[in-house]
Amino acid sequence: MGDLQSISVPLWIMAVVSVFQALLLIGMGVAGYLVYTRVMTLVNDLETRQIAPIREKVDAILTDVQGITARVHQQTERVDHAIAGTIDRVDDTAARVRAGVHDKVSQAAGVMRGVRAVIMTLLHKESHA
C-alpha cells in the first residue's frame, strides 16, 4: 500500500498540471480571439476613416487622367491628320513647281538651241561666201 500512495501523489501533480495547461491554452485561445477582434475592428475603422477617402480621391484623379488622355489622343490624331494633309499639299506643290520649271527651262533651252542654230547657219553661210 505504501507503494500505491507514493505513486498516486505524482499522478495527482501531473493531473493538476495538465488541468492548468488546458486552462492556459483555453485562456490563450480566448486572448488570441480578443486580440484578433480588436485588430479587425481597428483595421475596419482605419479603412473607413483613412483609406476610403483616399481611394475616392484616387478614383477621381484616375477619371480625370482618363479624360485628359482621351482628349490628348483626339488632338494627336487631329495634328497627325493636319500634318499629313500639309505634307501632301507641299509634295503636290513641289511637283507642280518642278513641272513648271522643267517646262520653262525646256522652252528656254529650245529657244537657245534655235538661236544657236540660226547663228551657226549664218556663220556657216558667211564662211562659204
Backbone as CSV, one residue per row, in Angstrom:
resi,resn,N_x,N_y,N_z,CA_x,CA_y,CA_z,C_x,C_y,C_z
1,MET,0.783,-1.188,0.000,0.000,0.000,0.000,0.837,1.269,0.000
2,GLY,1.916,1.225,0.633,2.805,2.372,0.647,3.299,2.699,-0.734
3,ASP,3.371,1.667,-1.495,3.819,1.860,-2.867,2.797,2.601,-3.703
4,LEU,1.539,2.253,-3.513,0.488,2.904,-4.301,0.340,4.376,-3.929
5,GLN,0.507,4.644,-2.664,0.352,6.028,-2.236,1.521,6.873,-2.756
6,SER,2.673,6.341,-2.818,3.813,7.103,-3.314,3.687,7.353,-4.823
7,ILE,2.986,6.495,-5.532,2.762,6.686,-6.962,1.605,7.644,-7.194
8,SER,0.589,7.665,-6.372,-0.583,8.494,-6.610,-0.300,9.985,-6.442
9,VAL,0.627,10.382,-5.618,0.948,11.806,-5.425,1.505,12.392,-6.731
10,PRO,2.473,11.767,-7.357,2.943,12.330,-8.632,1.843,12.316,-9.699
11,LEU,0.960,11.324,-9.660,-0.132,11.306,-10.633,-1.070,12.482,-10.408
12,TRP,-1.358,12.777,-9.133,-2.195,13.946,-8.833,-1.499,15.241,-9.276
13,ILE,-0.239,15.335,-9.102,0.511,16.537,-9.510,0.442,16.682,-11.033
14,MET,0.616,15.559,-11.731,0.544,15.609,-13.206,-0.863,15.953,-13.664
15,ALA,-1.877,15.480,-12.980,-3.253,15.791,-13.353,-3.545,17.269,-13.143
16,VAL,-3.091,17.821,-12.020,-3.310,19.254,-11.739,-2.561,20.097,-12.766
17,VAL,-1.330,19.709,-13.066,-0.547,20.448,-14.063,-1.234,20.368,-15.423
18,SER,-1.760,19.237,-15.791,-2.472,19.092,-17.070,-3.703,19.987,-17.113
19,VAL,-4.432,20.078,-16.000,-5.604,20.961,-15.948,-5.163,22.406,-16.110
20,PHE,-4.077,22.798,-15.431,-3.553,24.172,-15.581,-3.133,24.438,-17.031
21,GLN,-2.493,23.463,-17.655,-2.103,23.621,-19.061,-3.323,23.782,-19.955
22,ALA,-4.355,22.994,-19.706,-5.578,23.107,-20.515,-6.210,24.473,-20.314
23,LEU,-6.270,24.941,-19.036,-6.829,26.275,-18.765,-5.977,27.377,-19.425
24,LEU,-4.661,27.190,-19.379,-3.759,28.159,-20.011,-3.977,28.200,-21.518
25,LEU,-4.109,27.054,-22.171,-4.357,27.011,-23.610,-5.703,27.634,-23.954
26,ILE,-6.728,27.364,-23.139,-8.036,27.975,-23.385,-7.944,29.482,-23.219
27,GLY,-7.225,29.930,-22.196,-7.037,31.373,-21.978,-6.296,32.028,-23.132
28,MET,-5.264,31.346,-23.629,-4.514,31.887,-24.773,-5.406,31.948,-26.014
29,GLY,-6.258,30.946,-26.190,-7.178,30.963,-27.338,-8.153,32.123,-27.240
30,VAL,-8.716,32.336,-26.027,-9.651,33.453,-25.830,-8.932,34.779,-26.030
31,ALA,-7.714,34.909,-25.481,-6.941,36.145,-25.638,-6.616,36.386,-27.115
32,GLY,-6.243,35.347,-27.826,-5.957,35.483,-29.264,-7.188,35.936,-30.026
33,TYR,-8.343,35.371,-29.685,-9.582,35.778,-30.349,-9.904,37.242,-30.050
34,LEU,-9.711,37.672,-28.800,-9.969,39.072,-28.440,-9.029,40.019,-29.170
35,VAL,-7.745,39.631,-29.255,-6.773,40.459,-29.984,-7.159,40.525,-31.461
36,TYR,-7.532,39.386,-32.043,-7.949,39.353,-33.444,-9.153,40.263,-33.669
37,THR,-10.136,40.202,-32.769,-11.337,41.031,-32.901,-10.976,42.513,-32.831
38,ARG,-10.107,42.872,-31.892,-9.706,44.286,-31.762,-8.922,44.753,-32.984
39,VAL,-8.021,43.913,-33.474,-7.236,44.289,-34.660,-8.146,44.455,-35.870
40,MET,-9.086,43.555,-36.047,-10.002,43.673,-37.189,-10.878,44.916,-37.069
41,THR,-11.322,45.240,-35.852,-12.095,46.464,-35.637,-11.247,47.679,-35.975
42,LEU,-9.989,47.665,-35.542,-9.076,48.775,-35.833,-8.824,48.894,-37.334
43,VAL,-8.615,47.768,-37.998,-8.375,47.790,-39.446,-9.603,48.319,-40.182
44,ASN,-10.787,47.847,-39.820,-12.010,48.329,-40.469,-12.226,49.809,-40.227
45,ASP,-11.949,50.264,-39.003,-12.085,51.682,-38.679,-11.072,52.506,-39.476
46,LEU,-9.845,52.011,-39.545,-8.801,52.706,-40.309,-9.175,52.772,-41.783
47,GLU,-9.699,51.691,-42.300,-10.107,51.668,-43.702,-11.242,52.656,-43.951
48,THR,-12.187,52.711,-43.025,-13.328,53.610,-43.194,-12.895,55.072,-43.103
49,ARG,-12.035,55.383,-42.147,-11.659,56.779,-41.930,-10.541,57.268,-42.838
50,GLN,-9.594,56.412,-43.159,-8.409,56.862,-43.889,-8.381,56.405,-45.342
51,ILE,-8.551,55.132,-45.555,-8.340,54.569,-46.890,-9.490,54.887,-47.835
52,ALA,-10.730,54.841,-47.359,-11.876,55.091,-48.237,-11.836,56.494,-48.852
53,PRO,-11.580,57.571,-48.061,-11.494,58.902,-48.688,-10.338,59.017,-49.679
54,ILE,-9.218,58.391,-49.343,-8.072,58.444,-50.266,-8.420,57.700,-51.545
55,ARG,-9.091,56.577,-51.413,-9.474,55.805,-52.595,-10.429,56.607,-53.477
56,GLU,-11.367,57.317,-52.864,-12.284,58.147,-53.652,-11.513,59.227,-54.401
57,LYS,-10.544,59.843,-53.737,-9.728,60.873,-54.400,-8.925,60.275,-55.553
58,VAL,-8.345,59.116,-55.307,-7.553,58.456,-56.361,-8.445,58.086,-57.542
59,ASP,-9.647,57.582,-57.251,-10.578,57.255,-58.335,-10.949,58.497,-59.137
60,ALA,-11.160,59.619,-58.446,-11.483,60.866,-59.144,-10.304,61.315,-60.004
61,ILE,-9.094,61.193,-59.471,-7.897,61.575,-60.243,-7.751,60.672,-61.458
62,LEU,-7.974,59.378,-61.283,-7.870,58.453,-62.418,-8.908,58.764,-63.488
63,THR,-10.112,59.156,-63.064,-11.146,59.532,-64.025,-10.702,60.770,-64.803
64,ASP,-10.134,61.758,-64.100,-9.628,62.956,-64.771,-8.503,62.616,-65.740
65,VAL,-7.603,61.742,-65.312,-6.476,61.352,-66.173,-6.981,60.646,-67.421
66,GLN,-7.989,59.801,-67.273,-8.549,59.112,-68.438,-9.177,60.112,-69.401
67,GLY,-9.871,61.111,-68.870,-10.454,62.135,-69.736,-9.392,62.927,-70.464
68,ILE,-8.355,63.307,-69.740,-7.260,64.067,-70.358,-6.562,63.220,-71.414
69,THR,-6.350,61.958,-71.113,-5.703,61.064,-72.078,-6.539,60.939,-73.348
70,ALA,-7.843,60.846,-73.184,-8.715,60.748,-74.360,-8.620,62.021,-75.197
71,ARG,-8.625,63.185,-74.527,-8.516,64.443,-75.279,-7.171,64.570,-75.974
72,VAL,-6.103,64.187,-75.296,-4.769,64.245,-75.911,-4.717,63.322,-77.120
73,HIS,-5.330,62.162,-76.999,-5.360,61.219,-78.120,-6.105,61.833,-79.312
74,GLN,-7.242,62.470,-79.052,-8.001,63.109,-80.140,-7.178,64.215,-80.793
75,GLN,-6.556,65.050,-79.963,-5.767,66.150,-80.507,-4.571,65.629,-81.299
76,THR,-3.972,64.556,-80.828,-2.840,63.965,-81.540,-3.276,63.457,-82.907
77,GLU,-4.435,62.821,-82.954,-4.947,62.354,-84.247,-5.216,63.532,-85.183
78,ARG,-5.794,64.608,-84.650,-6.066,65.784,-85.480,-4.771,66.386,-86.016
79,VAL,-3.752,66.492,-85.150,-2.468,67.059,-85.578,-1.821,66.153,-86.618
80,ASP,-1.859,64.846,-86.389,-1.303,63.912,-87.378,-2.004,64.056,-88.725
81,HIS,-3.321,64.167,-88.698,-4.081,64.323,-89.935,-3.720,65.647,-90.626
82,ALA,-3.613,66.709,-89.834,-3.271,68.012,-90.407,-1.869,67.996,-91.012
83,ILE,-0.923,67.364,-90.317,0.451,67.297,-90.828,0.494,66.465,-92.103
84,ALA,-0.220,65.345,-92.118,-0.235,64.508,-93.322,-0.832,65.270,-94.496
85,GLY,-1.921,66.010,-94.251,-2.533,66.813,-95.321,-1.591,67.893,-95.815
86,THR,-0.896,68.541,-94.885,0.042,69.606,-95.267,1.198,69.031,-96.072
87,ILE,1.716,67.897,-95.649,2.822,67.275,-96.391,2.359,66.878,-97.788
88,ASP,1.149,66.352,-97.901,0.615,66.003,-99.229,0.520,67.239,-100.112
89,ARG,0.030,68.343,-99.531,-0.088,69.571,-100.327,1.286,70.110,-100.721
90,VAL,2.260,70.040,-99.813,3.614,70.505,-100.136,4.211,69.643,-101.245
91,ASP,4.016,68.328,-101.149,4.525,67.437,-102.208,3.872,67.758,-103.549
92,ASP,2.563,67.988,-103.536,1.845,68.323,-104.762,2.350,69.647,-105.338
93,THR,2.521,70.636,-104.453,3.017,71.950,-104.906,4.426,71.826,-105.462
94,ALA,5.287,71.065,-104.792,6.658,70.880,-105.278,6.661,70.200,-106.641
95,ALA,5.782,69.223,-106.830,5.705,68.547,-108.124,5.246,69.520,-109.207
96,ARG,4.275,70.371,-108.877,3.808,71.362,-109.868,4.903,72.364,-110.206
97,VAL,5.608,72.839,-109.161,6.693,73.801,-109.402,7.775,73.149,-110.241
98,ARG,8.129,71.907,-109.893,9.160,71.198,-110.649,8.740,71.055,-112.117
99,ALA,7.471,70.679,-112.328,6.987,70.511,-113.702,6.983,71.851,-114.430
100,GLY,6.559,72.916,-113.727,6.532,74.242,-114.360,7.925,74.740,-114.699
101,VAL,8.862,74.547,-113.775,10.243,74.976,-114.025,10.830,74.150,-115.152
102,HIS,10.558,72.854,-115.139,11.080,71.989,-116.195,10.558,72.439,-117.555
103,ASP,9.275,72.760,-117.626,8.695,73.234,-118.894,9.361,74.527,-119.338
104,LYS,9.520,75.477,-118.403,10.138,76.772,-118.757,11.587,76.589,-119.179
105,VAL,12.322,75.739,-118.445,13.728,75.502,-118.794,13.805,74.812,-120.151
106,SER,12.899,73.873,-120.395,12.899,73.184,-121.687,12.612,74.165,-122.809
107,GLN,11.644,75.066,-122.583,11.324,76.070,-123.598,12.516,77.001,-123.829
108,ALA,13.147,77.430,-122.707,14.297,78.333,-122.839,15.436,77.616,-123.556
109,ALA,15.652,76.339,-123.211,16.713,75.588,-123.882,16.389,75.426,-125.364
110,GLY,15.119,75.204,-125.678,14.723,75.085,-127.084,14.976,76.385,-127.835
111,VAL,14.617,77.497,-127.204,14.855,78.804,-127.842,16.347,79.007,-128.035
112,MET,17.153,78.673,-127.030,18.599,78.851,-127.133,19.180,77.964,-128.240
113,ARG,18.665,76.751,-128.368,19.132,75.877,-129.446,18.769,76.469,-130.812
114,GLY,17.552,77.012,-130.864,17.133,77.636,-132.119,18.008,78.826,-132.473
115,VAL,18.276,79.681,-131.485,19.137,80.849,-131.722,20.527,80.387,-132.131
116,ARG,21.025,79.377,-131.463,22.352,78.846,-131.787,22.363,78.282,-133.204
117,ALA,21.281,77.576,-133.542,21.218,77.014,-134.896,21.202,78.127,-135.926
118,VAL,20.455,79.203,-135.657,20.418,80.334,-136.596,21.791,80.961,-136.711
119,ILE,22.444,81.173,-135.562,23.774,81.799,-135.585,24.760,80.902,-136.326
120,MET,24.681,79.626,-136.048,25.590,78.700,-136.713,25.340,78.687,-138.220
121,THR,24.069,78.755,-138.590,23.734,78.764,-140.004,24.261,80.036,-140.656
122,LEU,24.059,81.176,-139.990,24.540,82.445,-140.532,26.068,82.457,-140.618
123,LEU,26.720,81.961,-139.606,28.183,81.925,-139.614,28.682,80.944,-140.672
124,HIS,27.959,79.878,-140.831,28.364,78.886,-141.805,28.181,79.447,-143.223
125,LYS,27.122,80.227,-143.478,26.887,80.815,-144.791,27.937,81.875,-145.093
126,GLU,28.333,82.670,-144.144,29.306,83.722,-144.343,30.656,83.139,-144.644
127,SER,30.966,82.008,-144.009,32.267,81.434,-144.269,32.311,80.819,-145.669
128,HIS,31.190,80.469,-146.298,31.167,79.939,-147.656,31.156,81.092,-148.657
129,ALA,30.707,82.184,-148.217,30.599,83.272,-149.189,31.835,83.999,-149.449
